[in-house]
Amino acid sequence: MKNIALTHIHEQLGAKMVPYAGFNMPVSYEGVNAEHETVRKAVGVFDVSHMGEFLVSGPNAIDLIQKVCSNDASKVAVGQAQYSCFPNETGGIVDDLIVYRIEDEKWLLVVNASNIDKDWAWISKYNTMGAALRNLSDDYSLLAIQGPKAIEAMQSLTSEDLSAIKFYHFKVSDFAGIEHVIISATGYTGSGGFEIYCKNNEVEQVWNKVMEAGADFGIKPIGLAARDTLRLEMGFCLYGNDIDETTSPLEAGLGWITKFTKDFVNSENLKKQKEEGVKRKLIGFELTERGIPRHDYEIVDKDGNNIGIVTSGTMAPSLGKAIGLGYVTVENSAPGTEIFIQIRNKPVAATIVKTPFYKG
């Protein structure tokens, strides 16, 4: 099991550490609900240094990215980021990722920790055009500073005007006394903030200064458990739960990152699927009776017929109700439809709703 650069700090802070995607990671500090609330109302910092970073550069970098990614990277300007996915050859998804254009011919791909080796093999396989590839995953750390007070709390640490960095844009600038840090207005919580990419030997200084600068704003360290409840309230997909090698981006509601203006891996089959229509769809639902939906619970209709499966579920701290995501047949996917989640062999009533669940 791998440790991240700040494992010793998380242990000193009393974090509950668990194995996650091959890494020893902080899952919680003072408890999920309190940490969730901190991010929704103030500012929290997550150490998500387990994520993978690949540098793709050279004159053919764009060609490789266009081949393996579903979204159209030609629309990304320097200083912009784009959400995308790697479609596989059989209709599913290898991984979802964020693509950063650092310079005209220099790109950073940020991938999920559990898929680093698989993704590296995947893009290497398709690199017939000779783009320069470097796997930086073991050398870089990533801190996500999230919440409505993030800008105000962090402004003293950089000469960059944080309020001027638009959503899904970034700057390479000074931060916490370190030069050339990526300050990215991205995140996985729906409460605003930044993600900070720096080298492993710089991250302890960054962490300490972030905690110091945020002290007056109520900053706290936040674990992966609250990251999951925050993303689920937004209806964001988690790889391995809501999307995987068997789920098509179109079924998962990711048609908006699947652009048929170019040729990419399996684009012909996905285009055909779009024209013919999908048979199942990822939906959001709220329980109308007591219970908590969990991954792999069965979804049935009022007559007890199986119509799908739960992919993610939780008791949403900001909403005070149980929510979930799952795949159901298209005929049963309209918002307002009553469905039932099989919890310990008992059908518990739920209603399909539009996501995000949390409106802010």
DOBA-741323 format. One record per atom (N, C-alpha, C, O): residue in one letter; x, y, z. Coordinates in steps of 0.05 Angstrom, whole numbers, plus 5000, padded with zeros to 4 digits. Atoms other than C-alpha are relative to their C-alpha. Layout:
BEGIN
AXYZ...
END
This chain:
BEGIN
M501749765000M500050005000M501750255000M503750275015K498449755002K502650694981K499150215021K496750235026N500749764984N502951285028N500250254983N501850264965I499749745012I501751995005I502050165016I502750095038A497849854987A506852535023A499250105028A501050125045L500949894974L502652795082L498849805019L497449885038T501250204982T500752135114T500650065029T498850045046H499249954972H504552325178H498350235012H497750225036I501749784991I500552975183I497249915006I496049985027H502850094996H493852635175H499849825025H497949835040E500050174976E495752125228E500250175026E498950115046Q499749824977Q497952685276Q497350145006Q496650205029L502649874996L491153015264L497849815009L495549895013G501950204990G487752375286G498149904978G495949804985A501750095022A484952195217A499649705002A501549555010K500450285004K481851515208K501049934973K500050034953M498750075026M486251215154M499049734990M498749545005V501050255012V483650685106V501449954974V502350134961P498950055026P486250325045P497950094979P495650014980Y501849915021Y483250654983Y501650014974Y503650164972A498750005026A485350514911A503149955002A504650064986G497250074997G491950224935G501650205017G504150175020F498649794984F493550834979F498949995029F496649925033N500849964973N493250955054N498950285002N500450485001M501349735003M488151535056M498450075024M497249905038P501749914978P484651965108P497150004992P496350144974V502950025007V477251775106V498350205016V496350295007S501549804983S474952225164S501850095023S503649955031Y498649884977Y477452665221Y498150025023Y498449885043E501849974978E471752895264E497249884994E495549885012G502650125007G466052555227G498950114975G499250354969V500949925027V462752575159V498250245000V498650434985N502049785001N456953035175N501250275007N500650474993A498749754992A461153565210A501850104978A501950344972E498149925021E466353555154E498450094975E499250284962H501749925023H460953585100H498950285004H499050454985E501149744993E457854185135E502150224997E501550444988T497849815001T464654535139T500450094971T500750334965V499649935028V465354505063V497650154988V498050334972R502449865011R458154725048R499850285011R498850464997K500549744988K458455315096K502550185003K502350425004A497549844996A465855525103A502149914981A502049984957V497950095017V472155205076V501449765012V501949755036G498650244991G475454525081G502249934980G502150014957V497850095018V481754205052V500249705000V500549575021F499750295004F482153505024F502849954989F503850104972D497550105012D488653145010D499249784980D498549564989V500750215020V487252774945V502449944982V502249924957S497550045014S494452654926S500349724987S502249664973H500050275013H492751934906H499350024970H499849834955M500849975028M490052204839M502549984982M504750034990G497850035019G494252074777G500350244981G498350364974E499549775018E497552604733E501949904977E504149804982F498450075023F500052474662F500650264984F498850414979L499349785017L503852994621L500249904971L501649714965V500050075029V502552964546V501050244985V499850464987S498949765013S506853424503S501149944972S501349714963G499050025027G509553564435G497950074979G495650104986P501849925021P506453744367P497749804996P495649884985N502150205004N502353094367N498449945025N496749765025A501550044975A499653144438A497050024996A495549855005I502949965004I492953414415I498849774985I496549694990D501150235016D492152834365D499549765018D497549625015L500450234982L493052314420L497750065019L496049885023I502249934981I488352684468I497349984985I495449884996Q502550015016Q483052744413Q499249714994Q496949644993K500550285006K483751994398K498849855024K497049695022V500850164976V482951734470V497750135016V496450005032C502149864984C478152264498C497450044984C497550084960S502649965013S470752334484S499450294995S498050354975N500649715003N470553094492N501950124979N503949994972D498549875021D473353574440D502150195012D501550425019A497949854988A480053814466A500950244984A502350424994S499249775017S481054294407S498650255010S499450475003K501549764990K476054754443K501350115025K500450325036V498749924974V480654814504V502350194995V504250134981A497949805002A484855444508A502149965022A501549835042V498050014979V491355504547V498850145025V497650355023G501149904975G489255614620G497149905005G495849995024Q502650124997Q482855214612Q500249705007Q502149574999A500250294994A480754524638A497449904988A495550054983Q502450125012Q475654044609Q499649725012Q501449565015Y500850274990Y471953444638Y499649824975Y498549904955S500150185022S472452834593S499949715010S500049675034C499650284992C472652074592C501549854978C501549944955F498850185019F476551524558F498049784994F497549615011P501850225007P471451084521P501749754995P503949774984N498650245008N473550354515N499049904973N497450034960E500650105027E472749914453E497349865000E496349784978T502550174998T466349564478T497650165009T495650045017G502349834992G461750154495G500150115028G498450275035G499849904973G464050284566G502150215003G502950344983I498149784994I468850764600I502449895015I502249755035V497550084987V476150644618V500450175025V501250065046D499749824977D476151254664D498750274992D498450334969D500649725006D473651964671D502350175011D503850085029L497649854995L478752524676L499650304995L497550384984I499949725006I480353264674I502450054983I504649964989V497849945019V484553524616V500650305003V498950475001Y499149734996Y488654154628Y501950084976Y503749924969R498149915020R491954554572R501950205013R501250435018I498049844986I498354824604I501350204981I501650444988E498949835022E501555094540E498849894974E497349694975D501250095026D499755024466D500549704995D498749564987E499350285005E503354354462E500649845026E502149655025K499550134975K503354154535K497349975016K496050165022W502650064988W497353814569W500549835025W502449675027L500050174976L496053504638L497449855001L495249985000L502450164997L491152934645L499949905029L501849785038V500350094972V488652804716V497949785002V495649824995V501750255001V485852104726V499649895028V500849985047N500650124974N482951684782N502249825010N503549674994A497850164987A487751354831A499849714993A501949584988S500450285004S484850664821S500749914972S501049674966N499650065028N486050704746N502650094988N503050084964I497549885010I493051004741I501449814980I502049884958D498550195017D496450374713D498449934975D499549924953K501750075023K490550184669K499950234979K500150194955D500249775017D489950894641D502650054985D502750114961W497449965012W497450944628W500449804977W501349884955A499850205021A497250294589A498250074976A498950034953W502049935021W491150534551W501050224982W500950194957I499149785017I493951194527I502649934985I503050024963S497550095013S500750874512S499349834976S500649854955K500850175022K497250364469K499150164975K499750084952Y501149845023Y493950904426Y502050224991Y501450374973N498149795007N500151344423N501749924975N504149914976T498650075025T501851154351T501150254987T502750234968M499149755013M503051884334M502550125013M503550335005G497549924989G509051954379G499950245018G501850405019A500049784980A506752454432A501849925023A502249695029A498250054977A511552524491A498249965025A496650135031L501650074977L508552194553L501749985025L503949855024R498750044974R510652254626R498049965021R496050105024N501850064977N507251944686N501250145025N503250055036L499149844977L508052454742L498749925026L499150055047S501750074977S503352104790S501549975027S500450065048D498550044975D508651914842D501550245010D502550245032D498449764993D511852604843D498350245009D499350435020Y501749764995Y505753064852Y497949945021Y496949725024S502250004980S500853214907S497850184991S498250364975L502449855007L493853504902L498450065025L497549885039L501849914978L490053904954L497650144989L497850314971A502549875009A482754094943A499050185023A498250085044I501049814980I480854724981I497250094991I496950244972Q502749985010Q473354744976Q498150145020Q498450105045G501949874983G467655165003G499650294992G501350414979P500649735008P464455854996P502050215010P502150434999K498049804990K469956195037K502849954989K504750074998A497450085010A475655884996A501650244989A504050274995I498649775013I477356514956I501050195021I503450265021E499249814979E477356975016E502249895018E504050035026A498050124981A481256485060A502749974987A504749985002M497550065013M486656345008M501450244986M503750214978Q498949785016Q487657024976Q502750105009Q504450184993S497449904989S493457225022S502449824992S504649914995L497850185006L497456624997L501150034971L503049894964T499149985028T498156844924T499750294990T498150444999S500249735012S499357464881S497849994978S497150204967E502150045020E493957184833E497450095012E496850045036D502749934990D486857484839D498349754997D497449684976L501450255001L483256844858L497150034990L496049854977S502849965009S476357144845S499850034970S497650014959A500049975030A478457254772A500349744985A500049734961I499650265013I479756514759I497249874997I496049795016K502750115005K473356264726K500049705004K502049565004F500450294997F470455574737F501249854976F500949924953Y498650165020Y474455044699Y502150154985Y502750104961H497649865009H480155534688H502149975021H501549905044F497850024980F486955534722F502250194993F502450304971K497649845003K493355934732K502349845010K502149695030V497550104989V500455704740V501450245013V502250424999S499249764986S502756184794S501349935027S501749705033D498950044973D505756284863D497749945019D495550055017F502050074980F501955984921F501549905025F503149715023A498850084974A503955914995A503149995000A504349825012G497149985000G511056124980G501449824980G503949814979I498950185021I512055624923I499350124973I497150204968E500449915027E512955834851E498849774983E499249544989H500950205020H509555484792H498249785011H498649545006V502150194990V503655164828V497650034982V497050254973I502549975015I497355004789I497850065019I497349905038I502349924984I491455364820I497649984982I497250144963S502250075018S485255064788S497350045013S496849935034A502849964989A478055294798A498249774992A496349794977T501550255004T475554584797T499549875027T500549975047G500550144975G473054104850G497749804996G496549794974Y501850235002Y468353534865Y497850035021Y496549835029T501849964977T463853854918T497550164993T495450145007G502349825006G459254364884G499950245018G497950395017S500049774982S461254884936S502250204993S502950375009G498049815008G466655244897G502749945013G503049775030G497350034989G474055304912G502149934979G501649974955F497750045017F480655084883F501349725005F500949605026E498350234997E485054484870E502950094995E503450234975I497249915000I492554594882I501849764994I502049575009Y498050215008Y497754164845Y502850105006Y503650324997C497249934995C504854184872C501649745003C500549525003K498250234997K510853724881K499849895028K499150035047N500250134974N511053224938N501850145021N501150165044N498249874980N516953594970N499250295006N500450425022E501149734994E512854244970E497450005016E496650205027V502750004991V506254004995V499750055030V497650155039E500249954971E507754025070E499950305006E498450395022Q500049714997Q509354765065Q497350124991Q496250295005V502649905010V503054885024V497849935020V496150115027W502050084981W498754485073W500050185025W498050285034N499749844975N501454865134N499050294996N497750405013K500849725005K500455545102K497050024994K495750225001V502850015006V493455355077V498449995027V496550145031M501450034974M491355145148M500350265017M498450345031E499549754985E494455785177E498350234988E497050375003A501649785013A491156255126A497049965004A495550155005G502950054997G484455905134G499049995028G496649975032A500850034972A484455885210A497750195008A495850115021D502149814992D480256525217D497449954985D495350074992F502450065016F475256245166F498949735007F497049634993G501150264991G474155585203G500949774983G499549564982I499150225017I478255155156I500549745016I501549765039K499550254987K478554415174K500949804979K500249824955P499350215019P481653795142P497549824996P496049775014I502350165007I476453375106I500849744987I502749734971G499350265010G476652635090G498449914976G496650054967L501350105024L474452205032L497049935003L495549944984A502850074996A467852005064A498250244994A496150224981A501649765006A465252725062A500350084971A498450204960R499749945029R468052804992R497949844984R496849944965D501950175014D463452234972D497150115005D495650114986T502749904995T457152535006T499650274985T497450324975L500249745015L458653224975L499649954971L497950084958R500350045030R459552954904R497349874994R496249934973L502650145006L453352514910L497750205001L495850184985E502149795000E449053114930E499950164974E497850274967M499949865026M451353424864M499349824977M499049924954G500550195022G449852794824G502449954983G502149864960F497550055016F457152744802F500649705001F500349575021C499350285003C459252054777C502649935015C504550095014L497650114988L464351644816L500849754984L499249574981Y499150235016Y468451164774Y500249755018Y501149765041G500150254984G467550444798G497349965012G496549735019N502750024990N460550604824N498050064977N496649884968D502149915019D456451004773D500949984971D499249974953I499050055027I460950914713I502349805002I503849805021D497950205000D465550344694D500349894972D499350014952E499450125026E467849894637E497449914985E497549864961T502550115012T460549674625T497950224995T495950174982T502049795003T456950354626T500850194977T503150294977S499449815021S456550784564S499850295010S498150345027P500349724992P457651534571P497250114995P496350295009L502749905006L450851634539L498049915020L496250065027E501850104979E447351194590E500450155026E498550205041A499349874975A450951564645A499450305000A500150445019G500749715002G448352244622G502450174994G502450414999L497649865007L455252434596L500150064970L502350084959G500149935029G452952584525G501250274995G502350334974W498949735003W455153304538W503150004998W504250204990I497150015004I462453074540I500749804979I503149714976T499650205021T461652594481T499550144974T497250164965K500349835023K462952994418K500749854974K502949754970F499750165025F461952664350F501050174977F500650114954T498949825021T465353244313T502849904992T504150024976K497350115006K471752814312K499949705004K497949595014D499850294997D473952094311D501549935026D503650045031F498650094976F475651764378F499449715004F497849594989V500450284995V475951064406V497149935003V495750045020N502750104999N469350704393N497950214993N495550174999S502049785005S466051354368S497849914981S495550004984E502050095019E462450994311E497749865015E495349915010N502050164986N458850514358N498450185020N496050155023L501449824982L457251064408L498150194985L495950254994K501749835017K454451504352K497549844993K495349954993K502350175007K450050924331K498149975024K495749985021Q501650024976Q447750844403Q498450255005Q496150245014K501449754996K445951574406K497750024981K495550114988E502249995020E441851524342E497749815007E495449875003E502050214994E438250884364E498750045027E496549955032G501049954973G437351114436G501049795019G501249555012V499150194980V439850794500V497749855012V495449935011K502150174988K436050244536K499750055030K497749985043R500149944971R437750464607R501350275004R502950374988K499149734994K439451124640K500750035029K499549915047L499349934972L442951384702L498150215010L497850424998I502049814989I437751724746I500850075029I502349925042G499849944972G437652074813G497349945013G495249975000F502650054985F432451884866F500350085029F502550085040E500249944972E430252094935E498149805013E496049745002L501850184986L427351604985L497750165012L498150375023T502349884987T420351775009T499249855025T497449935039E500350154975E420651255064E502749975013E504750035001R497550024986R425951105116R501749784988R500749574980G498150205010G432150735093G502350144987G502250384981I497749895014I438950835062I500749824976I501249584980P499350175023P440250594991P503049964998P504650145004R497150075003R446950254977R500649894973R498849794959H499050115026H451150054917H499049714996H499349545015D500950275008D448249434882D497249925010D496449705005Y502750074992Y441349464915Y498350004975Y498750164956E501850035023E435849254866E497950235000E497050315021I502249815003I430849764839I497849864985I498249734965V502450135012V423849514824V497850204996V497850425007D502349835004D417349804799D497849925020D498349765038K502150054980K410749804838K499049715000K497849625020D500850285001D409349094815D502249815008D501949565006G497850174991G416048844840G501849904977G503649734982N498250085022N419248774771N502650155001N502750395007N497449874999N426648904769N500350194976N499950114953I499749805022I427949544729I502850135001I503550304985G497349884999G435049714751G501649945025G500949765041I498250054977I440549764803I501150275011I501650464996V498949764987V443050284853V503149994996V504349784999T497049985003T450250524839T501350155023T503550105030S499049854977S451151024896S497650085018S495450135007G502249914983G446951204957G501150095027G503149995036T499249914974T447451575023T497750165013T495750215001M501749804987M443851995075M501350274995M503550315006A498849745007A445052695048A500050195023A497950285031P499949834976P447553135105P498750284995P497550395013S501149735005S445453795071S497050004996S495750204998L502950025007L438453535054L498449865021L495949885022G501450154979G436753095113G498249784988G496249705000K501550225012K434152555066K501949814985K504149884979A498450205014A436651925033A499850044970A497650074959I499949965029I438851994960I501749794987I503249655001G498350195014G441951564907G500050054970G498450204959L499950015029L443951464835L499749704992L500549525008G500250275009G442350844795G499249994971G498350194959Y500950045028Y440950564726Y497349875000Y496849675014V502750135004V433750414706V499449994970V500750144954T500850015028T430450234641T498850274992T497650415008V500849735009V428850844598V497150055005V496350285011E502949974996E421350714604E499350095028E497250215033N500549944972N421950814679N501750235010N502250255034S498049814992S426751404679S499150295003S500750465010A500949724999A422352024678A499950115028A499149975047P500249884973P422952514737P497149995009P495250034994G502750024989G417052424783G499049715002G497149655016T500850295000T416651664771T500549885028T502649935040E499750144974E415551254835E501549744994E500749584977I498550255002I420650694842I500349895028I499650025048F499650124974F422450224899F502849885002F503749744983I497350114996I429250044927I499749765019I498649785041Q500150244983Q429949344955Q502150025022Q504549975017I498249984977I432949445024I499449785019I497249775031R500550254984R433748785061R497449874992R495749805009N502350145011N428448475016N497350155004N495250044998K502549854997K423449025032K500150234979K502050384978P500049785019P421349504976P499450275014P497450315027V500349744987V422450225001V499550214978V501050224959A500949825021A418950774961A502050234996A503250335015A498249785008A423051304924A498850144975A497150024961T500949855023T421851834871T502450084984T504450174995I497949915017I426151984811I500050314999I497950434994V499849715001V428652704813V502350094982V504149934976K497749905015K433153144771K502350075018K501950165041T497749924984T440153244795T501050284990T500350354967P499050074973P443653604827P497850005021P495850145020F501950014978F439953424891F500350265017F498350375026Y499449764984Y443454004927Y500150244982Y501650244962K500149775018K441754674896K501750245010K502050434995G498249794991G446255104939G498550255011G499850445019
END
